[in-house]
Amino acid sequence: MVTKESLAEIGVKSYDKAIVPNWSFIILSFVLINSLIYGIVGLFIWSYNLSQNQGRLSSKNQSSNTLYYDKLREHDEDSAGLGIFPCCRKKGNKIDKEV
């Protein structure tokens, strides 16, 4: 039978095997892993926002050069030039009467 006493008779020593956790390693690894995860997620969010802003900038440049937006701008400028009397529209140096 294997007991503490029988093992001691043949020269086997028993040791107290209480394992103490290494708290500094545990805390350091937790902080490093979380920092790495937050850094990667932050990088993804930053690159997504960067691409979204680039898309907005390129669409602004394209939209300002199209005929449709030029016509809308002309219409807005014409509407702003009506003044007090909405029946009269100013075109260049002429004033046309609208009925």
C-alpha positions in Angstrom: 0.0 0.0 0.0 1.3 3.4 -0.9 1.2 5.7 2.1 3.4 8.5 3.4 5.0 6.2 5.9 5.8 3.4 3.4 7.3 5.8 1.0 9.4 7.3 3.8 10.8 3.8 4.6 12.3 3.4 1.1 13.7 7.0 1.0 11.1 9.0 -0.8 10.7 12.4 0.8 7.4 14.3 0.7 7.2 17.9 -0.1 4.5 20.5 0.6 3.4 21.3 -2.9 1.5 24.5 -2.3 1.7 26.5 -5.5 1.5 30.3 -5.1 0.2 32.3 -8.1 2.6 34.8 -9.6 0.3 37.9 -9.5 2.7 40.3 -11.2 2.8 38.0 -14.3 -0.9 37.5 -14.3 -1.6 41.3 -14.0 1.0 42.2 -16.6 -0.2 39.6 -19.1 -3.8 40.8 -18.6 -2.9 44.4 -19.2 -0.8 43.6 -22.3 -3.4 41.4 -23.9 -6.1 44.0 -23.3 -3.9 46.8 -24.6 -3.2 44.7 -27.7 -6.9 44.0 -28.3 -7.9 47.7 -27.8 -5.1 48.8 -30.1 -6.2 46.5 -32.9 -9.8 47.4 -32.5 -8.9 51.1 -32.4 -6.8 50.7 -35.6 -9.7 49.1 -37.4 -12.1 51.9 -36.3 -9.5 54.6 -37.3 -8.9 53.0 -40.7 -12.7 52.7 -41.3 -13.2 56.3 -40.4 -10.3 57.3 -42.6 -11.8 55.5 -45.6 -15.2 57.0 -44.9 -13.8 60.5 -44.9 -11.8 59.8 -48.1 -15.1 58.7 -49.7 -16.9 61.8 -48.6 -14.1 64.0 -49.9 -13.9 62.3 -53.3 -17.7 62.4 -53.7 -17.7 66.1 -52.9 -15.1 66.7 -55.7 -17.1 64.6 -58.1 -20.4 66.1 -57.3 -19.1 69.7 -57.7 -18.1 69.0 -61.2 -21.3 67.5 -62.5 -23.9 69.2 -64.6 -26.7 68.3 -62.2 -25.1 70.1 -59.3 -24.2 73.1 -61.5 -27.8 73.5 -62.5 -28.9 73.2 -58.9 -26.4 75.9 -57.9 -27.7 78.2 -60.7 -31.2 77.6 -59.6 -30.3 78.5 -56.0 -28.5 81.6 -57.2 -31.5 82.6 -59.3 -33.9 82.1 -56.5 -31.7 84.2 -54.2 -31.7 87.0 -56.7 -35.4 87.5 -56.7 -35.3 90.3 -54.1 -38.6 91.8 -52.8 -40.7 91.1 -55.9 -41.0 87.4 -56.6 -42.6 88.1 -60.0 -39.4 89.7 -61.4 -36.3 87.5 -62.0 -32.9 89.0 -62.5 -30.8 87.4 -65.4 -27.5 89.1 -65.9 -28.2 92.8 -66.5 -31.8 92.2 -67.6 -35.0 91.9 -65.6 -37.6 89.6 -67.1 -41.2 89.8 -66.1 -42.8 86.5 -65.2 -46.5 86.1 -65.4 
